[in-house]
Amino acid sequence: MKKYKPDFNRLRKVLTRDGEPDIVPFFEFLIDAEIITALTGKPVNAESTVEFYEKYGYDYVMARANYGYDAFKLAARDTAALSRGLRSYDNENEGPIQDRKGFDEYDWREIDKTVASPMGEIGGILPEGMKMIIRPPKGVYENVIRLMGYEPFSCALYEDRQLVGDMFERIGSNHLKIIRTCLENSDVDKIGAVALGDDLGYISGTMISPELLRQYVFPWYKEITDLAHSYGLPMILHSCGNIESVMDDLIDDIKLDAKHSFENKIMPVEQVKRKYGNRLAILGGVDMNVLCTESPAGVRKYVSDILAACAPGGGYALGTGNSVANYVPIENYLAMLDEGRK
């Protein structure tokens, strides 16, 4: 790929659906460390991350807040070409908070200005034209599930609804405070948007009912989105799964600006653009199965077809349907980018 001059205004035009940009920008919510290391030849840190995003044609750098929760994990052998040895998974059967005692005794880490330290590191070395997209650790729903375990959480919905409410109150208020602290302790001129990653669904529907999402999750989305908008920043949601039943909530009530993560088995991105593109920016959508199993030539043809359907009118940025995971063939990832830039 030829040298690219970044300009966040190009991506902002997509996020705000303010007409067609001069070229279609790229967007990813997550790029695995193994991919960054393979393509820069360097361990992942602020410098190599910025180098990667600039070199491969992005107008932004994703900056994750320095905060997290200790949850129970399972692990299995990572069979990816760029293996990390073991791949960890959330433990759906149990978590550190399964009852009131666990909630009261959990070590809830204090939120202070150190959560914004990655924004300071990255912001200090951003190339001209680039901005940061900031994000908290995972999402409101995901963190509740990770800390409780999906099975204990499901039982608590019937047996201890107060605990469920307290969990969402704690995680939601933490997320709001984390984002506010990042904004207050960073150079806001170097921040271009806020992003939230919260996998709400699976193939056929949402992980919990739309009614429960509206009760426990979406009020926090609304507060976070309102906070981002108060700074003039677009709000992006990355969510896997079929969340068709709550799209109107996300668009009309929460006022989300952009949605990322699409899967052909649920709804191809071309169809998503036709259905929602006049109300919401559409990001990514290059299906992971295609990206991982097709030849580079096949990826190019597939990407070309997506751009023909999604680029006209603006409101679209090119990228994967989920993430640049360490099992994505490098040659296919680069073919996607090169075809997109053409």
PEWO-V371925 format. One record per residue. N is the residue number from 0. RES is the residue in three letters. SS is DSSP state (2 for helix, 1 for strand, 0 for the rest). NEAR is the number of other C-alpha atoms within 8 Angstrom. Layout:
# PEWO-V371925
n = {N,N}
res = {RES,RES}
ss = {SS,SS}
near = {NEAR,NEAR}
This chain:
# PEWO-V371925
n = {0,1,2,3,4,5,6,7,8,9,10,11,12,13,14,15,16,17,18,19,20,21,22,23,24,25,26,27,28,29,30,31,32,33,34,35,36,37,38,39,40,41,42,43,44,45,46,47,48,49,50,51,52,53,54,55,56,57,58,59,60,61,62,63,64,65,66,67,68,69,70,71,72,73,74,75,76,77,78,79,80,81,82,83,84,85,86,87,88,89,90,91,92,93,94,95,96,97,98,99,100,101,102,103,104,105,106,107,108,109,110,111,112,113,114,115,116,117,118,119,120,121,122,123,124,125,126,127,128,129,130,131,132,133,134,135,136,137,138,139,140,141,142,143,144,145,146,147,148,149,150,151,152,153,154,155,156,157,158,159,160,161,162,163,164,165,166,167,168,169,170,171,172,173,174,175,176,177,178,179,180,181,182,183,184,185,186,187,188,189,190,191,192,193,194,195,196,197,198,199,200,201,202,203,204,205,206,207,208,209,210,211,212,213,214,215,216,217,218,219,220,221,222,223,224,225,226,227,228,229,230,231,232,233,234,235,236,237,238,239,240,241,242,243,244,245,246,247,248,249,250,251,252,253,254,255,256,257,258,259,260,261,262,263,264,265,266,267,268,269,270,271,272,273,274,275,276,277,278,279,280,281,282,283,284,285,286,287,288,289,290,291,292,293,294,295,296,297,298,299,300,301,302,303,304,305,306,307,308,309,310,311,312,313,314,315,316,317,318,319,320,321,322,323,324,325,326,327,328,329,330,331,332,333,334,335,336,337,338,339,340,341}
res = {MET,LYS,LYS,TYR,LYS,PRO,ASP,PHE,ASN,ARG,LEU,ARG,LYS,VAL,LEU,THR,ARG,ASP,GLY,GLU,PRO,ASP,ILE,VAL,PRO,PHE,PHE,GLU,PHE,LEU,ILE,ASP,ALA,GLU,ILE,ILE,THR,ALA,LEU,THR,GLY,LYS,PRO,VAL,ASN,ALA,GLU,SER,THR,VAL,GLU,PHE,TYR,GLU,LYS,TYR,GLY,TYR,ASP,TYR,VAL,MET,ALA,ARG,ALA,ASN,TYR,GLY,TYR,ASP,ALA,PHE,LYS,LEU,ALA,ALA,ARG,ASP,THR,ALA,ALA,LEU,SER,ARG,GLY,LEU,ARG,SER,TYR,ASP,ASN,GLU,ASN,GLU,GLY,PRO,ILE,GLN,ASP,ARG,LYS,GLY,PHE,ASP,GLU,TYR,ASP,TRP,ARG,GLU,ILE,ASP,LYS,THR,VAL,ALA,SER,PRO,MET,GLY,GLU,ILE,GLY,GLY,ILE,LEU,PRO,GLU,GLY,MET,LYS,MET,ILE,ILE,ARG,PRO,PRO,LYS,GLY,VAL,TYR,GLU,ASN,VAL,ILE,ARG,LEU,MET,GLY,TYR,GLU,PRO,PHE,SER,CYS,ALA,LEU,TYR,GLU,ASP,ARG,GLN,LEU,VAL,GLY,ASP,MET,PHE,GLU,ARG,ILE,GLY,SER,ASN,HIS,LEU,LYS,ILE,ILE,ARG,THR,CYS,LEU,GLU,ASN,SER,ASP,VAL,ASP,LYS,ILE,GLY,ALA,VAL,ALA,LEU,GLY,ASP,ASP,LEU,GLY,TYR,ILE,SER,GLY,THR,MET,ILE,SER,PRO,GLU,LEU,LEU,ARG,GLN,TYR,VAL,PHE,PRO,TRP,TYR,LYS,GLU,ILE,THR,ASP,LEU,ALA,HIS,SER,TYR,GLY,LEU,PRO,MET,ILE,LEU,HIS,SER,CYS,GLY,ASN,ILE,GLU,SER,VAL,MET,ASP,ASP,LEU,ILE,ASP,ASP,ILE,LYS,LEU,ASP,ALA,LYS,HIS,SER,PHE,GLU,ASN,LYS,ILE,MET,PRO,VAL,GLU,GLN,VAL,LYS,ARG,LYS,TYR,GLY,ASN,ARG,LEU,ALA,ILE,LEU,GLY,GLY,VAL,ASP,MET,ASN,VAL,LEU,CYS,THR,GLU,SER,PRO,ALA,GLY,VAL,ARG,LYS,TYR,VAL,SER,ASP,ILE,LEU,ALA,ALA,CYS,ALA,PRO,GLY,GLY,GLY,TYR,ALA,LEU,GLY,THR,GLY,ASN,SER,VAL,ALA,ASN,TYR,VAL,PRO,ILE,GLU,ASN,TYR,LEU,ALA,MET,LEU,ASP,GLU,GLY,ARG,LYS}
ss = {0,0,0,0,0,0,0,2,2,2,2,2,2,2,2,0,0,0,0,0,0,0,0,0,0,1,0,0,0,0,1,0,2,2,2,2,2,2,2,2,0,0,0,0,0,2,2,2,2,2,2,2,2,2,2,0,0,0,0,1,1,1,1,1,0,0,0,0,0,0,0,0,1,1,1,1,1,0,0,0,0,0,0,0,0,1,1,1,1,1,0,0,0,0,0,0,0,0,0,2,2,2,2,2,2,0,0,0,0,0,0,0,2,2,2,2,2,2,2,2,2,2,2,0,0,0,0,0,0,0,1,1,1,1,1,0,0,0,0,2,2,2,2,2,2,2,2,2,0,2,2,2,2,2,2,2,2,2,2,0,2,2,2,2,2,2,2,2,2,2,2,2,2,2,2,2,2,2,2,2,2,2,2,2,0,0,0,2,2,2,1,1,1,1,1,1,1,0,0,0,1,0,0,0,0,1,0,0,0,2,2,2,2,2,2,2,2,2,2,2,2,2,2,2,2,2,2,2,2,2,0,0,0,1,1,1,1,1,0,0,0,0,0,2,2,2,2,2,2,2,2,2,2,0,0,0,0,1,1,1,0,0,0,0,0,0,0,0,2,2,2,2,2,2,2,2,0,0,0,0,1,1,1,0,0,1,0,2,2,2,2,2,2,0,0,2,2,2,2,2,2,2,2,2,2,2,2,2,2,2,0,0,0,0,0,1,1,1,0,1,0,0,0,1,0,0,0,0,0,2,2,2,2,2,2,2,2,2,2,2,2,0}
near = {4,3,5,8,6,12,10,12,6,12,13,10,14,16,13,10,11,9,9,13,11,5,7,11,13,13,10,11,10,9,10,10,8,10,13,15,11,8,7,9,7,8,6,10,6,9,9,12,11,12,9,11,12,13,9,9,11,12,16,13,13,10,11,10,16,10,8,5,8,5,9,11,8,8,8,7,7,9,6,8,7,8,11,8,7,9,9,8,7,10,12,10,8,12,14,10,11,12,7,8,7,10,10,6,6,8,4,5,5,4,10,6,9,7,13,14,10,12,14,10,9,14,11,6,8,9,6,6,9,13,13,15,13,14,13,13,10,9,12,13,11,11,11,11,11,14,13,13,15,12,9,12,12,8,9,11,9,7,6,9,9,6,10,11,9,8,10,13,8,8,11,11,9,9,12,11,9,12,13,9,12,13,10,7,8,9,9,7,5,9,11,13,12,12,12,12,12,13,11,14,14,10,8,8,11,13,7,8,7,9,6,9,10,9,8,10,13,11,9,12,9,11,9,11,12,8,9,13,10,7,6,6,11,15,14,13,12,13,12,12,15,13,10,6,9,8,8,8,8,11,12,8,8,11,9,14,12,13,13,15,13,16,15,8,6,10,9,12,15,9,8,11,11,8,7,8,11,8,6,13,15,14,13,18,15,15,13,11,6,9,14,10,6,10,7,9,8,8,14,11,8,8,12,10,8,12,10,8,8,12,13,7,7,13,17,14,14,14,12,14,13,16,10,12,9,13,9,11,10,7,7,14,11,8,12,12,10,9,10,11,7,4}
